[in-house]
Amino acid sequence: MIPLTAFAEPTGAAPADAAEADVCLIVEGAYPYVIGGVSGWLQDLITHTPDVRFVIAAIKPDGAPLPFRLTPPPNVVGVVEIGLAPAAAIPRTIPDRIAVPIADALIAFVAAGGAPRLTILIDLLGATPRTLAPGDILSHPAVFARLRRHYQATLPKASFHHYFWAMRVLLGGLLSVLTAPLPSARAYHTISTGFAGLLAARAARQTGRPAFITEHGIYLLERQIEVMMADWIGDQVDTGLELDRSVRDLRDLWVRAFTSYASACYDSCDPIVALYGENTAVQRRLGAAADRVRVIPNGIDSGRFAALPDQRDPAHPLVALLGRVVPIKDVKTFIRAAAIAHAERPELRFVVLGPEDEDPEYAAECARLVRDLDLTPVFSFAGRVRIEDWMAKIDLLVLTSLSEAQPLVILEGGHVASPSSRPTWAAAAR
């Protein structure tokens, strides 16, 4: 077992002599790089199952080092980091007899998804005499030819330039996940679809061992929200005043790809777990088999908030948002609502309790909005906090997230608001 000091810097891969893990936890864009509800849940899961040996497959944007925000417990035997953006390297020449079937399988899978098409792609990659890098495949003329054909068939009115680079990102991430070292484990547990779900589907195919998924929020729906709001998507077709978007653009391309990835994950995982019944209905609508879906509700450690003293200030009631300062939490809506409330109740105070370093640009926009609305005297950003130090001070807890499942913060707030603690305290969620 690796001592915790080994995690001072990312390990890159589990050591060769490490014993096989019981469970490989597959995480995309969260643990151990981000502090939040999902990462906290994972840390609790690992800590409270000390007899289970875990290896973490941590998927991140690229190969650049990222600091660990959480220290893996001693029963984590390794962390394998997988960067989605292919590393810059001179591509190796591969013969057409290898490249052409892979190119066809890539386009077929992105277009239609499902475990059978992913299996074809995995088997083709595994049958090559040497391990291929994503760049070896993406640079081959056969891939370019298939991309041109796919573009002409699906998005002829969009910019080919923007289409090409969007597909490079999508296919690069797909190939990175399918060619990265696969951690050895007795079972594979992904906490989302997307690229993490693809790795779980690959593991199930290549090892024959069980894979399952526990989704906190529905990853595909969150990506759809991000895509529809994105200003980083370089080209959209102008449909004028048409209510029916009969012409597809790059947003549809991104959504179609993530839908394909989700279908492959659901096809390969059993069970498929959500936090509450409504989300299992969404999973079924997105292709999950009805006999595989399960519900395991979130829970909280009520002892953390036992006998909290009432520290509220009746003269200056405190309204708080507890969450990361990132777009999916829609902190700007909280700020605008604070301006409306402050106009009627100038004695109110407002605070955001959560880290601001995950998306510095968005955090700066939020701070600027506070200044523009003249809220600076009554609105603050407290950063990362111990929520036990704040719950007793809050009069109203607000959650403005664009997408949530069964948020821990509302469960914790509801516990603090229970009649046995503070009967007038309230929690609100959109």
N, C-alpha and C positions, 0 to 999 in steps of 0.2 A: 504494500500500500504506500502511495506517495505521501510524504509529510506535507502539511499545509504550506510550509515555506516554499515548496516547489511551485506554488501558484502565485508567487510574487510577480512573475512575468508569465504571459501565456505560454503554455507548453507546446502548442502546435500539433501535438499528437500524443496519444497514450504511449508510454514506453513499451518497448518490444517485450520486456520480461514481465509486464504487468499481467496478473491473472485475469481471466475473462470476467467481464462484469456481468452482474445479473440483469441489469436494465440499462439500455442506452437511452438517455433522455435527449430528444432532438428539439432544439430551440432556435428560433429565427428572430434575430434582432432584439433579444431580451437578455436572459441570464447567460453569463454573469456580468454583462456589460452595462445593464440598465437596472436601476432600482425602480420598482413599481409593483403593482398588485400581482402580476403573473410571476415575476422574479421572486417576490416574497413567498408566494404559494409554493414555488419549486424549492426554495430554501427550506421551508417548513417540511415539505414532503420528504426531502433527503434527510434532514436532521432527525425527524421522528421515525425514520425507518433505518436505524443504525446498523442492522444486520444485513441490509441489502447493499450490494456493491454497485455503484453507478459509474457510468462513463458519460460525459456530456459531449454531444455533437453540437457545437455552437456555430450557427450560420451568421455571417456578418457581411457587410457590403463588399469588401475587397480584402486583399491580403495585408493591408496596413495594420500594425499593432493597435489594439484597443486595450485600455486599462480595465482591470476587473473592478467592478463596483461592489461585488459581493465575493467573499472568500468561500470557496467550496468546502463543505465539511469533510472530515477525515475519510468517510466512506465513499468519496468520489475518487476513483482510481486514475482518472485521466480526463483531459479536456482536449478534444479534437476540434480545431478551428477550420472552418470552411468558408473561404471568401468567394462571393458570387461573381465578381468581375474577374475574368481570366487575367492571369499575370502576363505582363508584357514580355514577350519572348519571340525569337525568330521561329516562325512555324516550320515544322518538318513536312516534307512532301510525303503524301500518302497516295497509294494507287487508286485509280478510279473504281476498281472492283470493291474496294472497302468504302470509299467516300460516298459513292452514289447511293447505295442502300441506306447508309446512315442519314444522308441528306433527305431522302424520301421519308424515312421514318420520323425524322425531326418535324418536318412540315405536317405530316399526318397526325402526329401526337398533339402538336400545338393547336391544330385546327379542330380536332374532335375529342381528344383526351381519352380517358379510360385506361384501366389496367392492361387490357390486351395489347393496345398500341404501345404503352410504355414498356411492356415486356419485350416486344419486338426490338425496340430501341436498346434496352439494356442488354439483350442477348447479342445484338450486333456489336455493341461496344466491347462486350466481354469476349467476343470471338477474335478480336484483333491480336496479332502476334506480339504486339507491344502496347503498353499503356499510352493512350492518346491524350494529349492536352486539348482543352477546348479550342485554343487558337489553331491547332493543326486542322481541325474540322471546319471551323468558321472561315478560314482563309482559302478553302478549296474551291475551285471554280464550280464544281457541281452544286455546292451550297448556294453560291451566288445565283446560279441558273434557276434553282428551285425557288429562291426568294423572289426573283423577278416574275416567275410564273404565278406564284401565290399572290403577289402584289396585283398583278393584272387581273386576276380572277376575283379578288376580294375588295381591294381599295384603289381602283384605278383613278379616282378623282383626288386622292391624297397625294402629298409630296412623297416621291420615292426616296428622297434623301432622308426625310424624317422616318419613314417606314423602315428603311434599311437599318438605321441605328437603333430604333426601338426593338427590332427583331434581334439585333446583335446583343442587346441587353438581356432580352428574354431567353434566347437560346444559349447565351453565355452562362447565365445563372443555372439553367437546366443542365447543361453539360458539366458545369463545375460540380454540381451535386451528384451527378451520375458517374463522375470519374475520380472523385475525391476518395481518400482512404476510408473504408467503412469500418467503424469501430466494432469490435467483437463483443457480442452480448447474447444472453439467452432470450431476451425479448427487447422490442423496440417501441418506445413510447414517445409519440410526437404530441405537442400541445397546440398544433395548428395544421392547417393544410398548407398551401403555398409550397415554397421550396423545402421546408421542413417535412411536410407531408410527402413530397416526392422522395426524400431520403428514406422515410419509413417504408414507402411502397417498394423502393429498390431493395431495402434490407429484407423485406418479406420474400421478394422474388429470389434473391441471390442466396439467402441462408436457409429458407424454408422455416424460419422461426416466426413466432407470432409478432404482429405489429398491431398497435391500437392507438387511438387518438382521444385526448380529452381537450375539447375546445372550450375556452373561457368565453370569448366572443366568437362570432362566425367570421373567420379570416377573410373569406371571399367577399362578404358584404362590406367589411371594412376597407378592403382594397377597392371595391367599386366606388365607395364614397370618396376615397382619396383620388381615384382616377377622374371622377366627375368634377372634383374641385381643383384639380392640378393645373398649375400654370407652367409646369415644366414639360408638359407634352407639347411638342413643338409645332404641331399642325392639326387643325381641325377643319373639316369642310363646313363652309358657310351655307347653312340651309335656309337662310332668310327668315321669313315668318312662318315657315311650315311647322305645324304642330306634330306631324308625323315625320320622325327622322328616318326617311326611307333611304338616305345616303349614309353609308357607314364611314367612320373616320378612325383615327388612331386610338381614340378612347375605346372603341369597340374591339380593337385588336388587343389591347391590354386586358380588358375584361374577359375576352374569349380565352386568352392564354391562361389566366388564373382560374377560369372555370374548368379548363382541361386538366390543370394540375390538381384541382380539388377532386374531380371525379376519379382520378387515378388513386388518390389517397383513400377516399371512401371505399373504393372497390377493394383495396388491399388491407383495410384495417377492420378488426373485430375484437372488442366492441368499439362503438363510436359513441363517445360520451359527451353530453352537454350538461350545463349547470341547471337548466330548468326545461320544462316541457315545451314551451314555445320554440326554443332553439332546436329541439329534436325535430319539430315540424319543419323548420327551415332546412335542416340537414337532409331530411327525406326529400324535400322539394328540390334540393340540389343534387340528388342522386344517391344518398345513403340508403342502404337496404333497411327496411322497416324492422326486420328481426335482429338487427345489430345495434340499434340505437338504445342508449341507456341514459338515465339521469342520475347524476351525483351532485347534489347541491353543495355550494360553498358553505364553509363553516368558519367560525371565528373563535378565538380564545377569549372567552368572556372574562377570565380572570385578570386580563390586562386592564380592565376598566372597572374592577370591583371597588366600590366605596370611594369613587372619585369625589373630592370636595367640590362644591359649587363655587366656581370662580368667575361667574358672569358679572358684568358691570351693567346694572340697570340703566345707568345714565348714557351708556354708549354700547348698545347691543352689537354683537359681533356676528357678521355673516361670513362664512368661510367656504372656499372650494378646496377640497383636499385631492390633489392629483398633479401629475406631471404637466409642465407647461409645454404642451405639444398640440398640434392642430386637432387631433382626434378628440381631445378633451374640450375643445371649443371654448377656451378661456376668454376669448373676445366677447362671446355672448354674455358671460358672467360679468365682464367689465361694463358692457353696455347696460345690462340690467341694474348693475350697481349705480350707474349714473341716474337712471330713472328713479330708483328707490331713494337715493340720496337727495334728489330734488324735493321729494315729499317728506323725507325723514332725515334731516341733516345731521342728527345725532348718531346715525348708524356708522359703523366701521366695517371695513371689508379686508379680507386677507386671502391670498392664495398660498396654500401649504403644499409645496412640492418642488422638486429639482427643476432648474432652469437651463441645465447644461446639455440636455439631449438635443434640442433644436434652438441654438442661440439666436438665429435669425427671427424665429417666431416669438421667442421670449422678448427680443428687442421691440418687435412690433407691438406686443402687448403692453410693454412699459410705455411706449410712445402713445398708445391709445389712452392709457390712464392720464398722461399729461395733457393730451388734447381735450379730454373731457373734464379737465380741472378737478380730478379726483385725488391728486397727490396727497393732500393733507389727511385723507381718510382711507386710502387704499394702499396696501403694502404687499410685497412678495417676500415671504419668510424663508423660501428655499426648503431644503430637506430638513424635516423636523421629526421629533418623537411625538407621535400623535397622542400618546398618553398625557403629554404636557399641554395639549391644546384642547382636547375634547371637553374638558370641564369649563373652558372659557367661551365656547361657541354657543350662540343662541339659535342660529339657523345654519344647517349644513346644506350646501347646494352642489348638485352635480349636473353639468351642462354637456356631457359627452355626446358626440354624434352617434356613437355606438357603444353599448355596454351589454353585458350578459347578466350576471348577478354580482354587482360590485361589492367588494369587501368593505369599502368605506361606508356604504349605506347600511350594511348589516351591522357594522360597528357603531355607526351613529344611531341606528334603531335600538341597539342594546343600551347605549347610554341614555336614550330617551325613554326607556321603559319606566313604568310606574314605580318600580322598585328603586330607581335611581333619581331621575329628574323629570317629573311628569310634564313640565311645560316646554321642554326642549323638543325641537322638531327637526325632521330631515326632509329634504325635498329633492326629487330627481326628475329630469326631463326624460 
